[in-house]
Amino acid sequence: MAQLITLDEAEKLDVDEVHDLYRTYINKSQVRLMTSFGFGQELIDHAEGAYVHTRDGRKILDFTGGVGVLNHGHNHPRIVAARKRFQEQLRMEVHKTYFSPYLAALGHNLAAVMPGDLNRSFLPNSGAEAVEGAVKLAYKYHGGRRKRILRADISFHGKLLGSGGLTGSTQNHFDFPTIPGIGTFAYDDLDSVRRALAEARDANGRSDVYALLIEPFSASTMRWCSEEFLRGLRELCTAEDIVLIFDEIYTGWGKTGSMFHFTRYEGLVPDVVTTSKSFGGGKSSISAFVAREPVFSKVYDNMTDAMMQSTSTTYYGFGEETATAIEAVSVAVEDDYPARARAIEDVLRPGLERIQKTYPDLIAEVRGSGALFGVFLSGGPKVLDLVGKLPAGGLAKDPLIRTKIITAAVIDTLYRKHDVYSYYTLNGRSPLVVSPPLVAGPDEVERFLDALDATLSEGMNRLLARFMKERVSSLW
């Protein structure tokens, strides 16, 4: 057996040693791709609030929001204290034959935050598991008699076989097997939903759809459903007894200016809501689906099926994760994270719109809500159109490679010259995502805006020339 690397030794590895270990034991192409696009060149020493600190002493303003995970910022003191308390008291993690006070309390708190009778929870680890649990619930609700599920043409619900099939994404360039009966409708288009429902009927004219899955706010495209559309879905699903599932994995816990994006519409209650990411406070891998009482009870609230979804699952409702989520939810409620997101938007939206007017040839569109915005970049020389034809593995198949290179060039300069960290989405039109943690203040927002303005002032050709020379050229 090879000699094991100890924790002390792992913490002393330099970046080249980490790259070598990734190449040998993780994925060598991941190293090549990330470093070629400007990332992965440093190691982080520590992180706090809206900042990460590199080992070489740089203090980086993190406006990625941890891709939805960091509403609370890095290492929120209350959340760190809750985890430390759990550990110091030697609390129990594993056995499901003992009832957990943390799981019980978290179930109560989720019901308290959710509207209506959304009050039954299942708590696995990842967003994809929450989605698949919700779909499984919906399928069994109809006793397996209905065979179809509808999802939007733009969507991201995960990367497992089931959730991956429910994802409508340009990222999915390989067809894995998935669950049967998936149908598609146009996002925010009620007539399209009606047509999909009309086509999904059995020989007796009854609906064959057991569930409809939708993101009220699509974080991968920066589009959101109108109130009319969401209420229309509720009416259609009620009339057809279809389980309506809202995916709020990214947008929950205040990100777009309401506790969940759909909760801004009074009286609108889906049958199931999925959540993850900031639900764990940036320190815990935990997710949930929360179902309406009559839906959940019909499926699992009997002696035969009581253990089908939850109790026998090893990592369901793990102790420290549920304790962490209790504190994360309390912080989001007590510190009014929706109001924090709206305060960020009060500075961010006019700033981005001002920059768009300054550089109309470089910014095609600015779109978003609360503390989640997309900057849709354009411009650059036509020679970029040839990039997708060059032999660079999977990149040659990516129809958005031109847009991604433009956006990556801006992100690289923000990071290298201005110590500001941002990212772009892999789906939709790949905008530059502006997603500050909700602990960020107006000074941090203004710093980001100043850095973006200074970056774009260099001109896209100059940004691209430097980026292509220093980063992307190594791919070919």
Residue pairs with C-beta under 8 A, 6 or more apart in sequence:
5 13
13 21
13 43
14 43
15 40
15 41
15 42
15 43
18 43
19 31
19 35
19 40
22 28
22 30
22 31
23 31
29 393
31 40
32 474
32 475
33 475
34 40
35 41
35 474
36 471
36 472
36 474
36 475
37 408
37 412
37 471
37 472
38 408
38 411
38 412
38 415
38 416
38 467
38 471
42 54
42 55
42 56
42 58
43 54
43 55
44 52
44 53
44 54
44 55
45 53
45 54
45 55
46 52
46 53
46 75
47 53
47 62
47 74
47 75
48 73
48 74
48 75
49 73
49 74
49 75
49 437
49 439
49 440
50 61
50 62
50 63
50 73
50 74
50 436
50 437
50 439
50 440
50 444
51 59
51 60
51 61
51 62
51 74
52 59
52 60
52 62
52 74
52 421
53 59
53 60
54 60
58 419
59 419
60 415
60 419
60 420
60 421
61 419
61 420
61 421
61 444
61 447
61 448
62 70
62 74
62 421
62 437
63 420
63 421
63 422
63 434
63 435
63 436
63 440
63 444
63 448
64 70
64 421
64 422
64 423
64 433
64 435
65 71
65 255
65 371
65 372
65 433
65 435
65 436
65 437
66 277
66 282
66 437
67 250
67 277
67 423
67 435
68 219
68 249
68 250
68 251
68 255
68 277
68 278
68 435
69 277
69 278
69 280
69 282
70 278
70 282
70 437
71 253
71 254
71 255
71 277
71 278
71 282
71 332
71 337
71 371
71 437
71 438
72 79
72 278
72 281
72 282
72 328
72 331
72 332
72 437
72 438
72 439
73 282
73 437
73 438
73 439
73 440
74 282
74 437
75 282
75 283
76 281
76 282
76 283
76 328
76 331
76 439
78 327
78 330
78 331
79 281
79 282
79 283
79 324
79 327
79 328
79 331
80 283
81 327
82 323
82 324
82 326
82 327
83 283
83 284
83 320
83 323
83 324
85 323
86 319
86 320
86 323
86 324
87 320
91 102
91 319
91 320
91 323
92 98
92 100
92 319
93 318
93 319
93 320
94 314
94 318
94 319
96 311
96 312
96 313
96 316
96 317
100 317
100 319
100 322
102 317
102 319
102 322
102 323
102 326
103 123
103 317
103 322
105 322
105 326
106 121
106 123
106 317
106 322
106 325
106 326
106 329
107 120
107 121
107 123
109 326
109 329
109 330
110 118
110 119
110 121
110 288
110 290
110 329
111 118
111 119
111 120
111 121
111 290
113 259
113 329
113 333
114 260
114 273
114 290
115 263
115 267
115 268
115 269
116 269
116 292
117 269
117 292
117 293
117 294
118 269
118 270
118 272
118 273
118 290
118 291
118 292
119 290
119 292
119 293
120 290
120 291
120 292
120 293
120 296
120 297
121 288
121 289
121 290
121 291
122 130
122 133
122 137
122 288
122 289
122 291
122 309
122 310
122 316
123 286
123 287
123 288
123 316
123 317
123 321
123 322
123 325
124 130
124 133
124 286
124 287
124 288
124 313
124 315
124 316
125 285
125 286
125 287
125 315
125 318
125 321
126 158
126 276
126 285
126 287
127 157
127 158
127 247
127 249
127 274
127 275
127 276
127 277
127 287
128 157
128 158
128 159
128 160
128 163
128 164
129 158
129 160
129 287
130 249
130 274
130 275
130 276
130 287
130 288
130 289
131 157
131 158
131 162
131 163
131 166
131 213
131 245
131 247
131 249
131 274
131 289
132 158
132 160
132 162
132 163
133 289
133 309
134 211
134 213
134 245
134 272
134 274
134 289
134 291
135 149
135 162
135 166
135 179
135 211
135 213
135 245
136 309
137 243
137 272
137 289
137 291
137 295
137 296
137 299
137 300
137 309
138 149
138 210
138 211
138 243
138 245
138 271
138 272
138 295
139 146
139 149
139 210
139 211
140 299
140 300
140 305
141 210
141 243
141 295
141 298
141 299
142 210
142 241
142 243
146 207
146 208
146 209
146 210
147 180
147 181
147 208
147 210
148 181
148 182
148 183
148 200
148 208
148 209
148 210
149 166
149 179
149 181
149 182
149 183
149 209
149 210
149 211
149 212
149 213
150 182
150 183
150 184
150 185
150 193
150 196
150 197
150 200
150 209
150 211
150 212
150 213
151 157
151 166
151 167
151 168
151 182
151 183
151 184
151 185
151 212
151 213
151 214
152 168
152 184
152 185
152 186
152 187
152 213
152 214
152 215
152 218
153 168
153 184
153 185
153 186
153 187
154 168
154 169
154 187
154 218
154 220
154 221
154 223
154 427
154 428
155 166
155 167
155 168
155 169
155 187
155 213
155 214
155 215
155 218
155 247
156 167
156 169
156 215
156 218
156 219
156 220
156 427
157 163
157 164
157 166
157 167
157 213
157 215
157 247
158 164
158 166
158 167
159 167
161 176
161 177
161 178
161 179
162 178
162 179
164 172
164 176
164 178
165 176
165 177
165 178
165 179
165 182
166 178
166 179
166 182
166 213
168 184
169 220
169 426
169 427
170 398
170 399
170 400
170 426
170 427
170 428
171 426
171 427
173 394
173 397
173 398
181 208
183 196
183 199
183 200
183 209
184 196
185 192
185 193
185 195
185 196
186 192
187 214
187 218
187 223
187 225
188 223
188 224
188 225
188 226
188 229
189 229
190 228
190 229
190 232
190 233
190 236
193 212
193 232
193 233
193 236
194 236
197 207
197 209
197 236
197 240
200 207
200 208
200 209
201 207
201 208
202 208
207 240
207 241
207 242
209 240
209 242
210 242
210 243
211 242
211 243
211 244
211 245
212 233
212 237
212 242
212 243
212 244
212 245
213 245
213 247
214 225
214 230
214 233
214 244
214 245
214 246
214 247
215 246
215 247
215 248
215 250
215 251
216 224
216 225
216 230
216 246
216 247
216 248
216 251
216 260
216 261
216 262
217 223
217 224
217 225
217 248
217 250
217 251
217 256
217 261
217 369
217 372
218 224
218 428
219 250
219 251
219 372
219 425
220 425
220 426
220 427
220 428
221 374
221 425
221 427
221 428
221 429
222 367
222 368
222 372
222 373
222 374
222 428
222 431
223 367
223 428
224 256
224 261
224 369
227 265
227 268
230 262
230 265
230 268
231 265
231 268
233 244
234 244
234 268
234 269
234 270
236 242
237 243
237 244
237 271
243 271
243 272
243 295
244 270
244 271
244 272
245 270
245 271
245 272
245 273
245 274
245 289
246 260
246 262
246 270
246 272
246 273
246 274
247 274
248 260
248 261
248 262
248 273
248 274
248 275
249 274
249 275
249 276
249 277
249 287
250 277
250 372
251 260
251 261
251 372
252 259
252 260
252 275
252 276
252 277
252 278
252 279
253 259
253 260
253 275
253 277
253 278
253 279
253 328
253 329
253 332
253 337
254 332
254 336
254 337
254 338
254 340
254 341
254 370
254 438
255 261
255 278
255 337
255 341
255 370
255 371
255 372
255 435
255 438
256 341
256 368
256 369
256 370
256 371
256 372
257 264
257 338
257 341
257 342
257 345
257 369
257 370
257 371
258 264
258 338
258 370
259 332
259 333
259 337
259 338
260 273
260 275
261 369
262 268
262 270
262 273
269 292
270 292
271 291
271 292
271 295
272 289
272 290
272 291
272 292
272 295
273 289
273 290
274 287
274 288
274 289
275 287
275 288
275 289
275 290
276 286
276 287
276 288
278 328
278 332
279 286
279 287
279 288
279 325
279 328
279 329
280 286
280 321
280 324
280 325
280 328
281 324
281 325
281 327
281 328
281 331
282 328
283 324
284 320
284 321
284 324
284 325
284 328
285 321
286 318
286 321
286 322
286 324
286 325
299 305
300 306
300 308
300 309
300 310
310 316
310 317
331 337
337 438
338 370
340 371
340 438
340 439
341 370
341 371
341 372
341 438
342 370
343 442
344 370
344 371
344 436
344 438
344 440
344 442
344 445
345 368
345 369
345 370
345 371
347 442
347 445
347 446
347 449
348 371
348 373
348 434
348 436
348 445
348 449
349 366
349 368
349 373
351 445
351 446
351 449
352 366
352 373
352 375
352 434
352 449
352 452
353 366
355 363
355 449
355 452
355 453
355 456
356 363
356 365
356 366
356 375
358 453
358 456
359 456
359 457
361 378
361 379
361 460
362 377
362 378
362 379
362 456
362 460
363 375
363 376
363 377
363 378
363 456
364 376
364 377
364 378
365 374
365 376
366 373
366 374
366 375
366 376
367 373
367 374
367 376
367 431
368 374
368 434
371 435
371 436
371 437
371 438
371 440
372 433
372 434
372 435
373 433
373 434
373 435
374 425
374 431
374 432
374 433
374 434
375 431
375 432
375 434
375 452
376 429
376 431
376 432
377 403
377 406
377 407
377 410
377 431
377 432
378 406
379 406
379 460
380 402
380 405
380 406
380 460
380 461
380 464
381 461
381 464
384 402
384 405
384 406
384 464
385 402
387 395
387 401
387 402
387 405
387 472
388 395
388 396
388 398
388 399
388 401
388 402
389 396
390 396
390 476
391 476
392 475
392 476
395 401
395 475
398 404
400 429
400 430
403 429
403 430
404 424
404 430
405 464
405 467
405 468
405 472
406 460
406 464
407 424
407 430
407 431
407 432
408 424
408 467
408 471
408 472
409 460
409 463
409 464
409 466
409 467
409 468
410 432
410 452
410 455
410 456
410 463
411 422
411 423
411 424
411 432
412 463
412 467
412 471
413 455
413 458
413 463
413 466
413 467
414 420
414 421
414 422
414 451
414 452
414 455
415 421
415 422
417 454
417 455
418 451
418 454
418 455
420 447
420 448
420 451
420 452
422 432
422 433
422 434
422 435
422 448
423 432
423 433
424 430
424 431
424 432
424 433
425 431
425 433
434 448
436 444
436 445
436 448
455 463
